[in-house]
Amino acid sequence: MKRKPAFLVDENLSPLTVKFLENLGYDALRITDHQDYSRDDKKVVEIAVREKRIVLTIDLDFGEIYHLNAKKSFGVWIFRLRDLTVESINKRLGQFFKSKAFGNLNPNSLVILEEERSRQKAKYE
């Protein structure tokens, strides 16, 4: 990834994850703090596309929306962890940022972040 991505953090993740990302130098915004806040997943995706942000979530519905989107004009990272505490999610994010896969990833990719690996339906640059 050439430039640092911007993130749109879903409401099912903690505001502490937004702080974690900001402390690492990333542009991060929780959907509940957005002026166009909506609980509708498709509206969240519209915001992500418009603002060129990657959606961070635990909601599998975003994976389906991604697959149905022909243009793949947004990115989604879905956490599939046994422990969904903020500490566990932030730790996994930190690990992924240090990985080789992250360095080559196009921001308009679907990434599944599991305990020990990440799976990607990715567009590589």
Secondary structure, 3 states (H helix, E strand, C coil): CCCCCEEEECCCCCHHHHHHHHHCCCEEEEHHHCCCCCCCHHHHHHHHHHHCEEEEECCCHHHHHHHHCCCCCCEEEEECCCCCCHHHHHHHHHHHHCCHHHHHECCCCEEEECCCCEEEECCEC
